[in-house]
Structure formats: structure tokens, C-alpha cells
């Protein structure tokens, strides 16, 4: 199975945490407390949000919502790209990710290097 080769052994606690955030419909800590977004001012670093337009795991509308909130709180240090025709994992492992996605990541890293 290719997934085992790509990802190896996984910690089930991580999946439990991910499932909890899905049930809560927001990023929460492992105990379910809303500790991240009420402190959006602490996420004052340049971030490029990248999502495949067909991503059904993390909807592109979610990255837009986060992008807009962080920009409102911390100013215009964020950027966002929705990659046409791509799904969830496609942005990293997709056949053409090296052409369609990786240059966007590299550009962001070069622009924000300290």
C-alpha cells in the first residue's frame, strides 16, 4: 500500500485530535479548548495558505476564512492560492505539483526569508 510507504507509522493521538477539531468545527487543543483563534494576534507571521479547489478535507472556503481573519487582525502579511483541479493531498504529491504548487511555496519562502 503506497500510503504506508509515504507516511510510515502514525501516532493515533494525532488522528484523535484531528477528529476532535472536525467535530468542534474549529481548531482546538487536544482537550477541545478554543485556544488558537481567540489569539489570532499571536499568529503574526507570514503564511501562505494553499488549498486544492477540490479539497473536500479542508475546504478552500476555510482557508479563505482564516486568511481574512488573520489579515484583519495582523495586516497584509498573508497570501493564499487555490490550485485549480487539485484535491487535498494533490498539492504535495500530485503529478504536476512540482510545476503548479512548489513554485508558489518557493516564492513565499524567498519573499519571507529573514
Backbone as a chain_set.jsonl record, in Angstrom:
{"seq": "XXXXXXXXXXXXXXXXXXXXXXXXXXXXXXXXXXXXXXXXXXXXXXXXXXXXXXXXXXXXXXXXXXXXXXXXXXXXXXXXXXXXXXXXXXXXXXXXXXXXXXXXXXXXXXXXXX", "coords": {"N": [[0.841, -1.182, 0.0], [0.662, 2.147, -0.901], [0.321, 4.351, 0.832], [1.381, 3.615, 3.337], [4.057, 3.484, 2.661], [4.539, 6.158, 2.012], [3.872, 7.612, 4.344], [4.529, 6.123, 6.617], [4.648, 4.938, 10.024], [1.994, 6.031, 12.071], [0.944, 8.266, 14.646], [-1.729, 7.596, 16.625], [-2.944, 9.344, 18.396], [-2.692, 11.818, 17.216], [-4.544, 11.627, 15.144], [-6.864, 11.374, 16.643], [-6.963, 13.909, 17.773], [-7.253, 15.468, 15.463], [-9.767, 14.507, 14.618], [-11.325, 15.493, 16.704], [-11.12, 18.263, 16.27], [-12.507, 18.417, 13.901], [-15.087, 17.633, 14.704], [-15.655, 19.753, 16.452], [-15.615, 21.774, 14.681], [-13.643, 23.715, 14.398], [-10.262, 24.839, 15.004], [-8.97, 23.355, 17.769], [-7.435, 22.705, 20.995], [-6.003, 19.621, 22.329], [-7.703, 18.944, 24.386], [-10.043, 20.048, 23.591], [-10.39, 22.75, 23.889], [-10.88, 26.112, 22.863], [-8.312, 27.612, 21.96], [-6.726, 28.776, 20.034], [-7.655, 30.538, 17.762], [-8.931, 32.695, 19.18], [-6.73, 34.109, 19.855], [-5.576, 35.302, 17.615], [-3.872, 37.362, 17.086], [-1.427, 36.481, 17.898], [-0.542, 34.95, 15.889], [1.209, 36.179, 14.135], [2.825, 36.068, 11.75], [4.227, 35.676, 8.467], [2.206, 33.807, 6.312], [1.447, 31.49, 3.799], [-1.42, 30.355, 2.481], [-2.415, 27.421, 1.001], [-4.536, 25.63, -1.038], [-6.204, 22.929, -2.602], [-8.619, 23.314, -5.159], [-10.56, 21.367, -5.205], [-10.494, 20.236, -2.734], [-11.819, 18.356, -0.302], [-11.414, 17.761, 2.272], [-10.201, 19.833, 3.774], [-11.834, 22.539, 3.261], [-11.601, 24.95, 0.618], [-12.916, 27.33, 1.232], [-12.556, 27.478, 3.948], [-9.833, 28.075, 4.271], [-9.907, 30.59, 3.181], [-11.517, 31.955, 5.018], [-9.864, 31.855, 7.32], [-7.611, 33.203, 6.33], [-8.734, 35.77, 5.845], [-9.493, 36.528, 8.463], [-6.98, 36.565, 9.84], [-5.629, 38.494, 8.327], [-7.211, 40.72, 8.841], [-6.718, 41.049, 11.575], [-3.867, 41.151, 11.813], [-2.812, 42.499, 9.629], [-1.598, 42.867, 6.186], [0.106, 40.413, 5.717], [-0.204, 37.923, 4.78], [-0.849, 35.37, 2.333], [-2.652, 33.671, -0.265], [-3.483, 30.819, -2.163], [-5.526, 29.04, -4.38], [-5.499, 26.032, -5.867], [-6.289, 25.132, -9.001], [-8.17, 22.318, -9.98], [-7.001, 20.562, -8.193], [-6.949, 18.331, -5.368], [-7.001, 17.364, -1.913], [-4.423, 16.089, -0.864], [-3.099, 16.313, -3.218], [-1.742, 18.717, -3.652], [0.77, 18.388, -2.652], [1.658, 15.777, -3.338], [0.746, 15.49, -5.899], [0.71, 14.754, -9.433], [1.572, 16.909, -11.051], [2.397, 18.745, -9.182], [4.931, 19.735, -8.721], [5.225, 21.614, -10.677], [2.88, 23.185, -10.597], [2.432, 23.881, -7.902], [4.723, 23.833, -6.128], [6.471, 25.994, -6.999], [5.03, 28.208, -6.032], [5.195, 27.856, -3.29], [7.966, 28.05, -2.943], [8.396, 30.697, -3.834], [7.043, 32.113, -1.81], [8.629, 31.39, 0.426], [11.08, 32.544, -0.321], [10.378, 35.249, -0.423], [9.799, 35.777, 2.228], [12.008, 35.162, 3.702], [14.334, 35.6, 6.306]], "CA": [[0.0, 0.0, 0.0], [1.506, 3.33, -1.063], [0.21, 5.252, 1.984], [2.342, 3.176, 4.35], [5.379, 3.868, 2.18], [4.667, 7.612, 2.045], [3.687, 8.214, 5.658], [5.087, 5.303, 7.683], [3.846, 4.714, 11.221], [1.33, 7.252, 12.521], [0.512, 8.349, 16.027], [-3.196, 7.659, 16.633], [-3.348, 10.531, 19.16], [-2.821, 12.915, 16.246], [-5.822, 11.454, 14.45], [-7.911, 11.68, 17.62], [-7.008, 15.373, 17.865], [-7.832, 15.934, 14.199], [-11.199, 14.194, 14.651], [-11.948, 16.425, 17.641], [-11.25, 19.574, 15.615], [-13.587, 18.287, 12.905], [-16.357, 17.65, 15.44], [-15.848, 21.1, 17.007], [-15.655, 22.664, 13.515], [-12.626, 24.75, 14.516], [-9.01, 24.356, 15.58], [-8.983, 23.328, 19.236], [-6.349, 21.899, 21.54], [-6.355, 18.217, 22.496], [-8.822, 18.848, 25.335], [-11.22, 20.657, 22.976], [-10.479, 24.168, 24.222], [-10.687, 27.068, 21.766], [-7.17, 28.405, 22.412], [-5.932, 29.304, 18.934], [-8.17, 31.691, 17.028], [-9.148, 33.879, 20.01], [-5.437, 34.778, 19.976], [-5.066, 35.426, 16.247], [-2.783, 38.34, 17.101], [-0.185, 35.751, 18.155], [-0.165, 34.278, 14.637], [1.658, 37.361, 13.412], [3.934, 35.657, 10.886], [3.738, 35.489, 7.094], [1.738, 32.459, 5.993], [0.787, 31.298, 2.502], [-2.421, 29.291, 2.528], [-2.552, 26.751, -0.29], [-5.588, 24.613, -0.994], [-6.723, 22.486, -3.883], [-10.017, 23.748, -5.303], [-11.428, 20.212, -4.975], [-10.156, 19.694, -1.423], [-13.032, 18.125, 0.485], [-10.986, 17.537, 3.655], [-10.119, 21.206, 4.279], [-12.466, 23.286, 2.185], [-10.971, 26.225, 0.284], [-13.598, 28.419, 1.949], [-11.973, 27.546, 5.291], [-8.572, 28.827, 4.206], [-10.295, 31.984, 2.94], [-11.991, 32.491, 6.3], [-8.691, 32.049, 8.171], [-6.826, 34.267, 5.691], [-9.402, 37.054, 6.085], [-9.399, 36.845, 9.888], [-5.614, 36.923, 10.188], [-5.322, 39.763, 7.667], [-7.92, 41.763, 9.59], [-6.078, 41.229, 12.881], [-2.422, 41.391, 11.759], [-2.376, 43.212, 8.439], [-1.427, 42.117, 4.923], [1.32, 39.599, 5.629], [-0.635, 36.583, 4.394], [-1.244, 35.18, 0.938], [-3.49, 32.477, -0.413], [-3.668, 30.299, -3.511], [-6.373, 27.866, -4.573], [-4.93, 25.384, -7.047], [-7.36, 24.594, -9.855], [-8.128, 20.9, -10.327], [-6.298, 19.783, -7.178], [-7.669, 17.935, -4.169], [-6.331, 17.563, -0.626], [-3.002, 15.727, -0.848], [-2.543, 16.593, -4.54], [-0.865, 19.89, -3.636], [2.125, 17.94, -2.319], [2.016, 14.549, -4.046], [0.126, 15.449, -7.226], [1.567, 14.512, -10.588], [2.148, 18.16, -11.538], [2.608, 19.675, -8.064], [6.25, 20.355, -8.875], [5.061, 22.752, -11.592], [1.723, 24.01, -10.247], [2.361, 24.259, -6.484], [6.024, 24.061, -5.498], [6.984, 27.356, -7.231], [4.315, 29.134, -5.148], [5.791, 27.677, -1.962], [9.323, 28.611, -3.006], [8.263, 32.163, -3.9], [6.696, 32.585, -0.463], [9.805, 31.242, 1.282], [12.089, 33.536, -0.723], [9.878, 36.576, -0.053], [9.69, 35.944, 3.669], [13.249, 34.751, 4.354], [14.87, 36.653, 7.171]], "C": [[0.885, 1.243, 0.0], [1.449, 4.259, 0.145], [1.212, 4.889, 3.07], [3.757, 3.574, 3.943], [5.588, 5.373, 2.269], [4.689, 8.176, 3.457], [4.269, 7.408, 6.808], [4.11, 5.114, 8.83], [3.257, 6.051, 11.671], [0.932, 7.136, 13.984], [-1.003, 8.526, 16.037], [-3.713, 8.86, 17.426], [-3.532, 11.723, 18.229], [-4.148, 12.834, 15.507], [-7.006, 11.726, 15.376], [-8.081, 13.202, 17.748], [-7.645, 15.963, 16.605], [-9.337, 15.682, 14.168], [-11.941, 15.137, 15.598], [-12.124, 17.799, 17.007], [-12.35, 19.545, 14.558], [-14.945, 18.341, 13.607], [-16.676, 19.038, 15.99], [-15.991, 22.156, 15.909], [-14.754, 23.88, 13.659], [-11.377, 24.131, 15.129], [-9.072, 24.488, 17.091], [-7.774, 22.529, 19.714], [-6.859, 20.485, 21.82], [-7.511, 18.007, 23.468], [-10.098, 19.479, 24.784], [-11.4, 22.129, 23.284], [-10.139, 25.045, 23.013], [-9.563, 28.035, 22.148], [-6.4, 29.086, 21.284], [-6.506, 30.6, 18.338], [-8.556, 32.879, 17.912], [-7.859, 34.696, 20.193], [-4.783, 34.915, 18.597], [-3.921, 36.429, 16.161], [-1.427, 37.669, 17.345], [0.311, 35.015, 16.905], [0.278, 35.368, 13.664], [2.924, 37.06, 12.618], [3.39, 35.485, 9.476], [3.4, 34.028, 6.816], [1.132, 32.477, 4.6], [-0.14, 30.11, 2.659], [-2.565, 28.726, 1.131], [-3.582, 25.644, -0.131], [-5.94, 24.215, -2.416], [-8.193, 22.876, -3.988], [-11.0, 22.613, -5.045], [-11.151, 19.536, -3.638], [-11.436, 19.575, -0.597], [-12.705, 17.832, 1.942], [-10.902, 18.884, 4.386], [-10.613, 22.098, 3.149], [-11.719, 24.586, 1.892], [-11.639, 27.415, 0.986], [-13.063, 28.564, 3.373], [-10.66, 28.322, 5.282], [-8.863, 30.303, 3.947], [-10.718, 32.648, 4.246], [-10.808, 32.783, 7.237], [-7.824, 33.183, 7.635], [-7.429, 35.638, 6.002], [-9.305, 37.473, 7.553], [-7.994, 37.311, 10.252], [-5.201, 38.25, 9.561], [-5.98, 40.929, 8.402], [-7.197, 42.082, 10.898], [-4.631, 41.708, 12.762], [-1.93, 42.144, 10.534], [-2.042, 42.272, 7.286], [-0.12, 41.333, 4.816], [1.026, 38.173, 5.182], [-0.938, 36.55, 2.903], [-1.961, 33.84, 0.83], [-3.592, 32.113, -1.881], [-4.587, 29.091, -3.461], [-5.938, 27.271, -5.909], [-6.021, 24.65, -7.809], [-7.122, 23.116, -10.163], [-7.456, 20.003, -9.301], [-7.207, 19.476, -6.001], [-6.806, 18.163, -2.941], [-4.824, 17.306, -0.695], [-2.319, 16.056, -2.174], [-1.55, 17.744, -4.536], [0.567, 19.532, -3.256], [2.547, 16.768, -3.197], [1.457, 14.475, -5.462], [1.142, 15.345, -8.348], [2.272, 15.787, -11.062], [2.388, 19.192, -10.435], [3.941, 20.404, -8.187], [6.173, 21.6, -9.768], [3.99, 23.724, -11.096], [1.752, 24.564, -8.824], [3.718, 24.646, -5.914], [6.595, 25.445, -5.775], [6.293, 28.41, -6.348], [4.879, 29.067, -3.728], [7.177, 28.318, -1.926], [9.287, 30.138, -3.036], [7.959, 32.747, -2.521], [7.905, 32.503, 0.462], [10.868, 32.272, 0.961], [11.654, 34.95, -0.309], [9.9, 36.823, 1.44], [10.95, 35.518, 4.425], [13.815, 35.927, 5.155], [16.376, 36.674, 7.086]], "O": [[1.776, 1.359, 0.841], [2.45, 4.903, 0.456], [1.829, 5.775, 3.661], [4.564, 3.958, 4.789], [6.693, 5.825, 2.569], [5.436, 9.112, 3.742], [4.485, 7.961, 7.886], [2.895, 5.128, 8.633], [3.938, 7.076, 11.654], [0.627, 6.053, 14.484], [-1.508, 9.515, 15.505], [-4.811, 9.346, 17.155], [-4.427, 12.542, 18.433], [-4.798, 13.852, 15.271], [-8.032, 12.248, 14.94], [-9.201, 13.709, 17.821], [-8.484, 16.86, 16.691], [-10.1, 16.547, 13.739], [-13.071, 15.533, 15.314], [-13.164, 18.434, 17.185], [-13.043, 20.541, 14.35], [-15.853, 19.028, 13.141], [-17.835, 19.453, 15.995], [-16.428, 23.279, 16.163], [-15.047, 24.946, 13.119], [-11.424, 23.041, 15.699], [-9.21, 25.588, 17.626], [-7.167, 21.778, 18.95], [-8.028, 20.19, 21.571], [-8.22, 17.004, 23.385], [-11.133, 19.446, 25.449], [-12.445, 22.704, 22.978], [-9.223, 24.745, 22.248], [-9.828, 29.147, 22.606], [-5.51, 29.894, 21.551], [-5.868, 31.649, 18.422], [-8.511, 34.009, 17.424], [-7.907, 35.843, 20.638], [-3.586, 34.673, 18.44], [-3.092, 36.348, 15.255], [-0.388, 38.246, 17.025], [1.438, 34.522, 16.869], [-0.208, 35.462, 12.536], [3.955, 37.709, 12.791], [2.21, 35.179, 9.305], [4.21, 33.132, 7.055], [0.38, 33.392, 4.262], [0.301, 28.995, 2.938], [-2.809, 29.468, 0.179], [-3.508, 24.83, 0.79], [-5.971, 25.049, -3.32], [-8.932, 22.778, -3.008], [-12.155, 22.866, -4.702], [-11.534, 18.384, -3.434], [-12.054, 20.579, -0.243], [-13.61, 17.673, 2.761], [-11.46, 19.051, 5.471], [-9.884, 22.371, 2.195], [-11.254, 25.253, 2.816], [-10.972, 28.402, 1.295], [-13.112, 29.653, 3.944], [-10.403, 29.13, 6.176], [-8.144, 31.172, 4.44], [-10.318, 33.776, 4.535], [-10.762, 33.838, 7.87], [-7.357, 34.026, 8.401], [-6.709, 36.561, 6.381], [-9.061, 38.642, 7.851], [-7.834, 38.343, 10.903], [-4.502, 39.043, 10.191], [-5.379, 41.991, 8.564], [-7.079, 43.246, 11.28], [-4.206, 42.576, 13.525], [-0.732, 42.402, 10.417], [-2.182, 41.054, 7.392], [0.673, 41.577, 3.906], [1.909, 37.315, 5.205], [-1.243, 37.575, 2.294], [-1.881, 32.996, 1.722], [-3.765, 32.979, -2.738], [-4.44, 28.223, -2.6], [-6.003, 27.93, -6.947], [-6.597, 23.677, -7.323], [-6.025, 22.716, -10.552], [-7.352, 18.796, -9.518], [-8.112, 20.245, -5.675], [-5.966, 19.062, -2.932], [-4.037, 18.247, -0.59], [-1.091, 16.075, -2.246], [-0.611, 17.751, -5.332], [1.484, 20.309, -3.519], [3.653, 16.756, -3.737], [1.679, 13.483, -6.155], [2.283, 15.791, -8.223], [3.445, 15.743, -11.432], [2.561, 20.377, -10.719], [4.056, 21.565, -7.795], [6.971, 22.525, -9.621], [4.169, 24.94, -11.166], [1.159, 25.61, -8.562], [3.842, 25.692, -5.277], [7.167, 26.042, -4.863], [6.92, 29.397, -5.963], [5.022, 30.087, -3.054], [7.512, 29.04, -0.987], [10.062, 30.793, -2.34], [8.547, 33.751, -2.117], [8.179, 33.445, 1.204], [11.495, 32.819, 1.868], [12.487, 35.754, 0.111], [10.01, 37.969, 1.874], [10.959, 35.514, 5.656], [13.771, 37.079, 4.725], [17.019, 37.493, 7.742]]}, "num_chains": 1, "name": "protein.A"}
